[in-house]
């Protein structure tokens, strides 16, 4: 009996230590925050309508009303302008709009480095149906009021070959269904449930604390100067004329080229054009290119671009009967690049949107091409799928992951459907194309290069080597308690620490005008 009590007490003490150490409250204005979510895709029950996905993009609202409700069991997929890396303390934080600490709507948090394999933080709940306090929850988002976010430390996840903790690209937030879902120890989780249009976890933002080198994002802003307008490639605005007399309008954003084409045989626009129109019922669209098109050049999404109402996005017309290359993306300088992904949405211009075929599916397919024009990788995403277990009409922006492509010369998009009656014309909306700064750098080099320090190998065994960009620096190796294990003063560019035991350490490099600290793990 005494032994059982001792084990129980030890478990409670262990949980208390975990709560204090792992669930760090991060204020919205914490100076450690380096970035906020750049895109959010929400999957929720149709009965829940409060908020729009872009409400959770950028800095969390200073109040508690600007958020998006996930609904019971709903989820949000969050992307960023840079990778999250494993550093000291909390690596990122999730913000919910709780009016008070006792008004908790909780969520599981998962991360992925490849867009395929997701890993859930080991959540623990000691709450009961009658007693629910913030201290009862560990590794569950939403256990604090709206002034703070719940911090998550990547060290809490077990090592796995499919998870690169120094290249976390996606965070998925999954609403906890109170009284049904269980924590990592099999305990039922209880949280207050608010029925109706705002049920479930209310996401107001996700911040990055430990980050790698920022990606490049082609977001289409500043390409269209007029509001409630669209632009198609036409004789009035083409950039060049090809040998076959086709006219090209090259839209360039942050180094990426999105060509629009006026097809010579039928004088019709294919490929990409610009728009910031959402709802034709209230819009009086203006053509800025003199094409004579009406106001049908708009998105089926609830917003214009990913970042909110009125934001510019690309809309592309795809025709399988046209031999002119269209709906492609490439570097403006002709060099290769490494894509991360892009947001896509349906277009109301596509006749496929109006189809009532019961088993209808409609998908976008992306092909990564090498410098010979051969396809090396393919990714696809269903924008509509009414088959059993599938999705019906999807009107939000959705993330198309392209990170598996590696380095490519060009990406070519196409549209496919099983509804022959509505096969032509078909349109696609595109926004926030994300790609790596330098395709030749590995994830580890990218992450460390942002701070001018490189630590390798990662994870380490027996030794680590520390390289840095500074002319001279003092280098310190400390344990998790802050005790100095070893140090080298006045080192020039490179230091090696040998004979290390397994554990977590911190390397601090102090130069004349900068101090950088990196966490390392020795196996």
Secondary structure, DSSP 4 states (H G I P E B T S, - for coil): -HHHHHHHHHHHHHHHHHHHHH--EEETT-TT--EE-SEEEEE--TT--SS-GGGGSSSPPSSSSS-EE--TT-EEEEEEEEEE---SS-SEEEEE--SSTTS---EEEEEESSSS--EE---EE---SS---GGGEES-BT-S-TTEEEEE-GGGSPPBTTB-TT-EEEEEEEE--TTT-B-TTSPBP------STT-S-EEEEEEESSEEEEPEEE--TTS--SSSEEE---TTT-SEE-TTS-EEEEEEETTEEEEEEEETTTTEEEEEEEE----TTT---EESS-----S---BSSSSSBTTBTT--EEEEEE-TT--S--SEEEETTS--EEEEEEEEEEBTTSGGGG---TT-EEEEEEEEE-TTS-EEEEEEEEEEE-STTS--B--S-EEEE-GGG-EESEEEEEEEES-GGG-SSEEEEEEEEEE-S-TTS-HHHHHHHTTTEEEESSSBSS-EEEEESSSSEEEEEEETTS-EEEEEEEE-SEEEE-SPPSEEEEEEEE-SS-EEEEEEEE-
